[in-house]
Amino acid sequence: MERTRKEGKECRIDVLSFNTAGRSSAVVAALLLLAPCPAQTAWEGPYTWFSQTGNEIEHAALIGKAGPHQGKVFLVRGHAWSGGIWQWDPGAPDGVEAYPYDNYFDNFACAGHSWDKDGDLILSGGDKNTSCGLEPWWSHVYKPDEWLVMTTTPMRTPPPVLARFGYYYPTTLTLPDGRVISLGGSSAPWRPIQCGAEPPNSYVAANCWQVFNKAALRWEGQNPGLSHDQPFLGLPNVPPNNLKFDIYPRVGLQSTGDLFVSYQMYAGWDPSTNPGRYYSASASANVASWPPSAWTPHPPSCSSHIPRATP
């Protein structure tokens, strides 16, 4: 596939074309015309504010909620302990504003996050606070108009709770009614030898999902408000495909009110044994009414392959 760009009266004309074996000419796949170019079209920066954070930035979210911070960017360091949260103002790009309160938060790294109908950011899960720490069940709410981060009650877990169950790399998505759901995740994978022997079920996929009730600052599932509430069940996890939620399910919301999930079928870190990741259409569930429908698996009639990048 080839992408060409032409600059001119229009801001940009992108032409996507591709050649396939045995075909003599390129096939134009898409043509996109954008609005007239502004005076400045080049990238700006780099800025020096990154050195002020003292660590890598794991998460960023553009603030759309009306208020004094609209248009700024919420930033979270890899491990959001005291001093790990900032806001960046594109209007004053050479600095960042540190979170004004000396709070301790559980680790935001590897959390899922989405804006809800009120313009608040809902964060689910994360990573362990220490190498030998507890698995992430926590969640937080960021209210940009108040420059306030709140800790909520823990996320719901399915019984029985296994020793390594957690919400590391879940996926969040905003429903048509503005609520945020969290799907999947897993136990955090890093466990140094000094943490002792691995417990049984040393890796557990969070094959479940739940919805956030912001008024009550809690996640809800099959029995909202009750002490025995538990998440909705995930994919069926039965042969031959054993489909289940794991880290970052690929989820999209269709106009019909159906959630569509694509399951990562095969992945790994060793390029000699695994040349890439394969995905296949796997299941859908309807959320147009509540409670949602059960997941309906779809046969993997085709799959897409994402090859590993080579150095």
BELZI-V711717 format. One record per residue. N is the residue number from 1. RES is the residue in one letter. OMEGA is omega in whole degrees, -180 to 180 (* if undefined). Layout:
BEGIN
n->N res->RES omega->OMEGA
n->N res->RES omega->OMEGA
END
This chain:
BEGIN
n->1 res->M omega->-177
n->2 res->E omega->175
n->3 res->R omega->176
n->4 res->T omega->-179
n->5 res->R omega->176
n->6 res->K omega->177
n->7 res->E omega->180
n->8 res->G omega->-179
n->9 res->K omega->175
n->10 res->E omega->-178
n->11 res->C omega->-179
n->12 res->R omega->170
n->13 res->I omega->178
n->14 res->D omega->176
n->15 res->V omega->175
n->16 res->L omega->179
n->17 res->S omega->179
n->18 res->F omega->176
n->19 res->N omega->177
n->20 res->T omega->-178
n->21 res->A omega->177
n->22 res->G omega->178
n->23 res->R omega->-171
n->24 res->S omega->-176
n->25 res->S omega->178
n->26 res->A omega->177
n->27 res->V omega->180
n->28 res->V omega->-177
n->29 res->A omega->-177
n->30 res->A omega->176
n->31 res->L omega->-174
n->32 res->L omega->175
n->33 res->L omega->179
n->34 res->L omega->-177
n->35 res->A omega->179
n->36 res->P omega->-177
n->37 res->C omega->168
n->38 res->P omega->-178
n->39 res->A omega->-178
n->40 res->Q omega->-179
n->41 res->T omega->-177
n->42 res->A omega->173
n->43 res->W omega->176
n->44 res->E omega->180
n->45 res->G omega->4
n->46 res->P omega->-179
n->47 res->Y omega->-176
n->48 res->T omega->-174
n->49 res->W omega->-177
n->50 res->F omega->-179
n->51 res->S omega->179
n->52 res->Q omega->-176
n->53 res->T omega->176
n->54 res->G omega->-179
n->55 res->N omega->179
n->56 res->E omega->175
n->57 res->I omega->-179
n->58 res->E omega->-174
n->59 res->H omega->175
n->60 res->A omega->-180
n->61 res->A omega->-179
n->62 res->L omega->-175
n->63 res->I omega->177
n->64 res->G omega->-176
n->65 res->K omega->179
n->66 res->A omega->-179
n->67 res->G omega->-174
n->68 res->P omega->-176
n->69 res->H omega->179
n->70 res->Q omega->-180
n->71 res->G omega->175
n->72 res->K omega->-179
n->73 res->V omega->177
n->74 res->F omega->-177
n->75 res->L omega->177
n->76 res->V omega->176
n->77 res->R omega->-178
n->78 res->G omega->177
n->79 res->H omega->-169
n->80 res->A omega->170
n->81 res->W omega->-177
n->82 res->S omega->180
n->83 res->G omega->-176
n->84 res->G omega->-177
n->85 res->I omega->180
n->86 res->W omega->166
n->87 res->Q omega->179
n->88 res->W omega->-179
n->89 res->D omega->178
n->90 res->P omega->177
n->91 res->G omega->175
n->92 res->A omega->-163
n->93 res->P omega->-174
n->94 res->D omega->179
n->95 res->G omega->175
n->96 res->V omega->179
n->97 res->E omega->-178
n->98 res->A omega->177
n->99 res->Y omega->-169
n->100 res->P omega->-176
n->101 res->Y omega->-178
n->102 res->D omega->-178
n->103 res->N omega->172
n->104 res->Y omega->178
n->105 res->F omega->171
n->106 res->D omega->-170
n->107 res->N omega->178
n->108 res->F omega->-175
n->109 res->A omega->178
n->110 res->C omega->176
n->111 res->A omega->166
n->112 res->G omega->177
n->113 res->H omega->178
n->114 res->S omega->175
n->115 res->W omega->177
n->116 res->D omega->-175
n->117 res->K omega->-180
n->118 res->D omega->-178
n->119 res->G omega->176
n->120 res->D omega->-177
n->121 res->L omega->179
n->122 res->I omega->-180
n->123 res->L omega->-180
n->124 res->S omega->175
n->125 res->G omega->-178
n->126 res->G omega->179
n->127 res->D omega->180
n->128 res->K omega->180
n->129 res->N omega->176
n->130 res->T omega->-177
n->131 res->S omega->-178
n->132 res->C omega->-174
n->133 res->G omega->-180
n->134 res->L omega->176
n->135 res->E omega->-176
n->136 res->P omega->171
n->137 res->W omega->-168
n->138 res->W omega->173
n->139 res->S omega->-175
n->140 res->H omega->175
n->141 res->V omega->176
n->142 res->Y omega->179
n->143 res->K omega->-172
n->144 res->P omega->-180
n->145 res->D omega->179
n->146 res->E omega->-176
n->147 res->W omega->-172
n->148 res->L omega->174
n->149 res->V omega->-179
n->150 res->M omega->173
n->151 res->T omega->-179
n->152 res->T omega->172
n->153 res->T omega->-177
n->154 res->P omega->177
n->155 res->M omega->180
n->156 res->R omega->179
n->157 res->T omega->179
n->158 res->P omega->177
n->159 res->P omega->-13
n->160 res->P omega->-178
n->161 res->V omega->-179
n->162 res->L omega->-173
n->163 res->A omega->-176
n->164 res->R omega->-179
n->165 res->F omega->178
n->166 res->G omega->178
n->167 res->Y omega->176
n->168 res->Y omega->-177
n->169 res->Y omega->168
n->170 res->P omega->173
n->171 res->T omega->173
n->172 res->T omega->-179
n->173 res->L omega->180
n->174 res->T omega->180
n->175 res->L omega->178
n->176 res->P omega->179
n->177 res->D omega->175
n->178 res->G omega->176
n->179 res->R omega->-178
n->180 res->V omega->174
n->181 res->I omega->176
n->182 res->S omega->-176
n->183 res->L omega->170
n->184 res->G omega->-171
n->185 res->G omega->-179
n->186 res->S omega->170
n->187 res->S omega->177
n->188 res->A omega->-167
n->189 res->P omega->-171
n->190 res->W omega->179
n->191 res->R omega->-179
n->192 res->P omega->-177
n->193 res->I omega->-179
n->194 res->Q omega->178
n->195 res->C omega->-180
n->196 res->G omega->-176
n->197 res->A omega->176
n->198 res->E omega->176
n->199 res->P omega->174
n->200 res->P omega->-178
n->201 res->N omega->-173
n->202 res->S omega->173
n->203 res->Y omega->-176
n->204 res->V omega->174
n->205 res->A omega->179
n->206 res->A omega->-176
n->207 res->N omega->-177
n->208 res->C omega->178
n->209 res->W omega->-173
n->210 res->Q omega->-177
n->211 res->V omega->-176
n->212 res->F omega->173
n->213 res->N omega->-173
n->214 res->K omega->180
n->215 res->A omega->180
n->216 res->A omega->-178
n->217 res->L omega->-180
n->218 res->R omega->173
n->219 res->W omega->-176
n->220 res->E omega->180
n->221 res->G omega->-172
n->222 res->Q omega->-177
n->223 res->N omega->-174
n->224 res->P omega->176
n->225 res->G omega->-179
n->226 res->L omega->-177
n->227 res->S omega->-179
n->228 res->H omega->178
n->229 res->D omega->178
n->230 res->Q omega->-176
n->231 res->P omega->170
n->232 res->F omega->180
n->233 res->L omega->178
n->234 res->G omega->-178
n->235 res->L omega->-169
n->236 res->P omega->177
n->237 res->N omega->179
n->238 res->V omega->178
n->239 res->P omega->7
n->240 res->P omega->-172
n->241 res->N omega->179
n->242 res->N omega->-179
n->243 res->L omega->177
n->244 res->K omega->173
n->245 res->F omega->176
n->246 res->D omega->179
n->247 res->I omega->176
n->248 res->Y omega->171
n->249 res->P omega->179
n->250 res->R omega->-171
n->251 res->V omega->174
n->252 res->G omega->-180
n->253 res->L omega->-179
n->254 res->Q omega->-178
n->255 res->S omega->179
n->256 res->T omega->-175
n->257 res->G omega->179
n->258 res->D omega->167
n->259 res->L omega->180
n->260 res->F omega->-177
n->261 res->V omega->175
n->262 res->S omega->-172
n->263 res->Y omega->176
n->264 res->Q omega->-171
n->265 res->M omega->-172
n->266 res->Y omega->-179
n->267 res->A omega->178
n->268 res->G omega->-174
n->269 res->W omega->-175
n->270 res->D omega->-177
n->271 res->P omega->179
n->272 res->S omega->180
n->273 res->T omega->-178
n->274 res->N omega->-177
n->275 res->P omega->-179
n->276 res->G omega->-180
n->277 res->R omega->180
n->278 res->Y omega->179
n->279 res->Y omega->178
n->280 res->S omega->174
n->281 res->A omega->-171
n->282 res->S omega->-173
n->283 res->A omega->174
n->284 res->S omega->176
n->285 res->A omega->-177
n->286 res->N omega->180
n->287 res->V omega->180
n->288 res->A omega->174
n->289 res->S omega->-175
n->290 res->W omega->4
n->291 res->P omega->-177
n->292 res->P omega->176
n->293 res->S omega->173
n->294 res->A omega->179
n->295 res->W omega->176
n->296 res->T omega->179
n->297 res->P omega->176
n->298 res->H omega->-179
n->299 res->P omega->180
n->300 res->P omega->-178
n->301 res->S omega->176
n->302 res->C omega->179
n->303 res->S omega->178
n->304 res->S omega->-177
n->305 res->H omega->175
n->306 res->I omega->-176
n->307 res->P omega->175
n->308 res->R omega->175
n->309 res->A omega->177
n->310 res->T omega->-178
n->311 res->P omega->*
END
